[in-house]
Each structure stands twice: as structure tokens, then as C-alpha cells.
Amino acid sequence: MDVPCGYAMRQYAKQEKDMTLEEEINARVGEVRTDTFDLSFGEITNLHANKELIIHPEYQRLFRWSIQQKSHLIESILLELPVPQIFVIENQDGVLELIDGLQRI
């Protein structure tokens, strides 16, 4: 039997309201999946240009890198040293949203 999506969402929301925080956390364990992959700066640029990567500075901390820290990052890139990770989340539309790493982009 097909159930309209709106009905299913209302039922899920009702179940969530009746749950304690601990029950809700336990019910959602396993929903979050992580993966790692290497991207070049060119690939990151293309993802952003194609609107497949959304950069939301409001997700970022107020802290910004100093000129010296930026210089060290550029030096690391030129010397092909490992660069700190960025973190993204995939939204419901399959688009990536930057949640940490604005300074490195």
C-alpha cells in the first residue's frame, strides 16, 4: 500500500514528539554516515561553480586565519604537504554544504 509522503512525515513527527531525547537519539543512531575522499582544488572550484557545493559562511566560526596562517597554507599546498580537511554535509537535494573549512577554501 502506498502511503502519501506527507502522511508518513506527520506520523514520524508525531512519534518524535512522544519520544524522550534519549529515545530519539537511539532511534537515529546509524542515520549519519561518513565518507572521505580526496578532491583537488580545481574539483572543489568546479563543484562550487556548478552549485554542487554551497558555501555558507554563517556555519563558520568567527575566527579567521591571519596572513601568516594563510601563507603557511599556501606553502603547504605548493610543497604538496597534507592540508587540513574540510567538512561538508549532503543536503536532501544531494548538494554538498560546507560546514567547516572556509579558511582552507
C-alpha angles and dihedrals in degrees: 000000000000115000119200111251093235091056092050091050092050090050091049091049090050091051090049091053091055093051127090116235091256092051091049092050091048091049091053098045107122096026092101114076126184132202135173129213137163120246128182120229087251091056091049090050091050092048089053094044090051091049090244090119119047118197113207110183090191087073089059128089116253090246113106128189121258121237089259093052090049089050091052091052092051090047090051091051093049091048089047092238120155113280122211115264128260120217125220136174125212111232126212091273092056092252118136119235121199111234100166133014106053090139090058094050 
